[in-house]
Amino acid sequence: MKTTPPRNIMVFVKRLGRPVFTTHEMITLSGKSRSTVTQCLSRLATQGLLFRIARGVWVTSDQKKFSPFEIIPYLFPRQRVYVSFVTALHLHGIVEQIPQVITLASLSHTKTLRTQSGVFSVHQIAPSFFDGFDWHKGEGSFLIAEPEKALIDCLYLSSRKKKQFGYFPELHFPTTFSFKKARRWIARIPQKEIRSYISRKLEELQ
């Protein structure tokens, strides 16, 4: 039986023109079976040309252009998620301290995913509240909440039983931050008691 040299698969990896890719992409591009592609990728990883960062997700050894945020769409290919909560506040310059965990909002159940490039914590948001996000800097590879929505997402979760994100390190609100817009997000929450709780918290922060 003729085997596929791993270097042949590397040709398809380079053709993508980006550091992150999936096993499924290589199967589609090469036309090879899953077992063949998986074996080739594993051998390339052994040679130090690739790194497996999660199940079915790989990154090339050239990590100078690689950011853990780039793998988000590949980690959750069947669901839409956006960076929010403390991570988004940090990326917007409101929280100075770098979060140890990348926090994401999703319609799916809350879960934690540990990978070779970082830990991703997914928190469930109600469908009616799953909004207020766009591509990072308008053209990035991942979705991120606008500053006001990221803050309200934090306060929204802090109203739940686990009281997550109820405490913040020092916050630095830029002049572009709109507390008026933040209150508009609060108004979209259907539960009156949660709206009241978040409004009080926002007043304390302001």
C-alpha positions as CSV (number, residue, x, y, z in Angstrom):
1,M,0.0,0.0,0.0
2,K,1.4,3.4,-1.0
3,T,1.5,5.9,1.9
4,T,1.2,9.6,1.7
5,P,4.5,11.5,2.6
6,P,3.8,14.0,5.4
7,R,5.5,16.7,3.3
8,N,2.8,16.4,0.7
9,I,0.2,17.5,3.3
10,M,2.5,20.4,4.3
11,V,2.0,21.7,0.8
12,F,-1.7,22.1,1.5
13,V,-1.0,23.6,4.9
14,K,1.1,26.3,3.3
15,R,-1.5,26.9,0.6
16,L,-3.9,28.1,3.3
17,G,-1.7,31.1,4.0
18,R,-2.5,31.2,7.8
19,P,-1.0,29.5,10.9
20,V,-4.2,27.9,12.2
21,F,-6.0,25.1,10.4
22,T,-8.1,22.0,11.0
23,T,-7.8,18.3,10.2
24,H,-11.1,18.6,8.2
25,E,-9.6,21.4,6.0
26,M,-6.7,19.1,5.2
27,I,-9.0,16.2,4.3
28,T,-11.0,18.5,2.0
29,L,-7.9,20.0,0.3
30,S,-5.9,16.8,-0.1
31,G,-8.7,14.4,-0.9
32,K,-7.1,11.9,1.5
33,S,-8.9,9.8,4.1
34,R,-9.2,11.1,7.7
35,S,-6.8,8.4,9.0
36,T,-4.2,9.2,6.4
37,V,-4.3,12.9,7.1
38,T,-4.3,12.4,10.8
39,Q,-1.2,10.2,10.6
40,C,0.6,12.7,8.4
41,L,-0.2,15.6,10.7
42,S,0.9,13.6,13.7
43,R,4.2,12.9,12.0
44,L,4.7,16.5,11.1
45,A,4.1,17.4,14.7
46,T,6.7,14.9,15.8
47,Q,9.1,16.6,13.4
48,G,8.4,20.0,15.1
49,L,6.7,21.5,12.0
50,L,3.2,21.6,13.5
51,F,1.6,21.8,17.0
52,R,-1.7,20.2,17.9
53,I,-3.4,22.8,20.1
54,A,-6.8,21.1,20.4
55,R,-8.6,18.1,19.0
56,G,-8.6,18.6,15.2
57,V,-7.0,22.0,15.4
58,W,-3.3,22.6,14.5
59,V,-0.9,25.5,14.2
60,T,2.3,25.8,12.2
61,S,5.6,26.1,14.1
62,D,6.0,29.7,13.0
63,Q,4.1,31.2,16.0
64,K,5.3,34.8,15.5
65,K,2.1,35.6,13.7
66,F,-0.1,33.4,16.0
67,S,-2.5,34.6,18.7
68,P,-4.7,32.4,20.9
69,F,-7.7,34.5,19.8
70,E,-7.1,33.3,16.2
71,I,-8.1,29.7,17.1
72,I,-11.6,30.7,18.5
73,P,-13.5,30.1,15.3
74,Y,-11.8,26.8,14.9
75,L,-12.5,25.6,18.4
76,F,-16.2,26.4,18.0
77,P,-17.0,25.8,14.3
78,R,-20.7,24.8,14.9
79,Q,-21.6,27.7,17.1
80,R,-21.2,31.5,17.3
81,V,-19.2,32.8,20.2
82,Y,-17.8,36.2,20.9
83,V,-15.1,37.5,23.3
84,S,-16.7,39.3,26.2
85,F,-16.6,39.9,30.0
86,V,-13.1,40.6,31.5
87,T,-11.2,39.6,28.4
88,A,-13.0,42.0,26.2
89,L,-12.6,44.8,28.8
90,H,-8.9,44.1,28.8
91,L,-8.7,44.3,25.0
92,H,-10.6,47.5,25.0
93,G,-8.1,49.0,27.6
94,I,-10.6,49.2,30.4
95,V,-9.0,46.5,32.5
96,E,-5.2,46.7,32.7
97,Q,-4.5,43.3,34.2
98,I,-4.2,40.5,31.6
99,P,-6.8,37.8,32.3
100,Q,-5.5,34.2,32.7
101,V,-8.5,32.8,31.0
102,I,-10.1,33.9,27.7
103,T,-13.8,34.5,28.4
104,L,-16.4,34.0,25.7
105,A,-20.2,34.4,25.4
106,S,-22.3,31.8,23.7
107,L,-25.8,30.5,23.3
108,S,-24.6,27.0,24.3
109,H,-24.0,25.7,27.8
110,T,-21.3,27.0,30.0
111,K,-18.0,25.1,29.8
112,T,-14.3,25.3,29.9
113,L,-12.0,24.2,27.1
114,R,-8.3,23.8,27.9
115,T,-5.9,23.9,24.9
116,Q,-2.1,24.1,24.3
117,S,-2.5,27.9,23.6
118,G,-4.7,28.8,26.5
119,V,-7.9,28.2,28.5
120,F,-11.2,29.3,27.1
121,S,-14.2,29.8,29.4
122,V,-17.6,29.8,27.6
123,H,-20.6,31.4,29.4
124,Q,-24.1,31.1,28.3
125,I,-26.1,34.2,27.3
126,A,-29.8,34.4,26.7
127,P,-30.7,34.5,23.0
128,S,-32.4,37.9,23.4
129,F,-29.2,39.3,24.8
130,F,-26.8,37.7,22.4
131,D,-25.8,40.9,20.5
132,G,-23.6,43.9,20.7
133,F,-20.5,42.4,19.1
134,D,-18.5,42.7,15.9
135,W,-15.2,41.6,14.4
136,H,-12.1,42.7,16.3
137,K,-11.0,46.1,15.0
138,G,-13.6,45.7,12.2
139,E,-11.6,43.2,10.3
140,G,-10.1,40.7,12.9
141,S,-10.4,37.0,13.0
142,F,-12.6,36.8,16.0
143,L,-15.8,38.5,17.3
144,I,-15.7,40.7,20.4
145,A,-18.3,42.6,22.4
146,E,-18.3,46.4,22.3
147,P,-17.0,47.9,25.5
148,E,-20.4,48.8,27.0
149,K,-21.8,45.3,26.2
150,A,-18.8,43.6,27.7
151,L,-19.3,45.4,30.9
152,I,-23.0,44.7,31.0
153,D,-22.3,41.0,30.2
154,C,-20.1,40.9,33.3
155,L,-22.8,42.4,35.5
156,Y,-25.5,40.2,33.9
157,L,-23.6,37.1,35.0
158,S,-22.8,38.5,38.4
159,S,-26.6,38.6,39.0
160,R,-26.7,34.8,38.7
161,K,-26.2,32.2,41.5
162,K,-22.5,31.8,41.1
163,K,-22.0,35.6,41.2
164,Q,-19.3,35.5,38.5
165,F,-17.6,38.8,37.4
166,G,-19.1,40.7,40.3
167,Y,-15.7,42.1,41.3
168,F,-13.4,44.1,39.1
169,P,-9.8,45.2,39.4
170,E,-9.4,49.0,38.8
171,L,-11.4,50.1,35.7
172,H,-10.2,52.8,33.4
173,F,-13.1,54.1,31.2
174,P,-12.0,55.9,28.1
175,T,-13.8,59.1,27.0
176,T,-15.4,57.1,24.2
177,F,-17.1,54.8,26.7
178,S,-20.9,55.5,26.8
179,F,-22.7,54.8,30.1
180,K,-25.9,55.9,28.2
181,K,-25.3,53.0,25.8
182,A,-24.6,50.7,28.7
183,R,-28.0,51.6,30.2
184,R,-29.7,50.8,26.9
185,W,-28.3,47.3,27.1
186,I,-29.7,47.0,30.6
187,A,-33.1,48.0,29.3
188,R,-33.1,45.0,27.0
189,I,-33.0,42.5,29.9
190,P,-36.5,41.2,30.4
191,Q,-36.3,40.4,34.2
192,K,-37.1,43.5,36.3
193,E,-35.1,42.3,39.3
194,I,-32.0,41.7,37.2
195,R,-32.3,45.0,35.5
196,S,-32.5,46.7,38.9
197,Y,-29.5,44.8,40.2
198,I,-27.3,45.7,37.2
199,S,-28.4,49.3,37.3
200,R,-27.3,49.6,40.9
201,K,-23.9,48.0,40.0
202,L,-23.4,50.3,37.1
203,E,-24.1,53.3,39.2
204,E,-21.4,52.1,41.7
205,L,-18.9,51.7,38.9
206,Q,-19.6,55.1,37.4
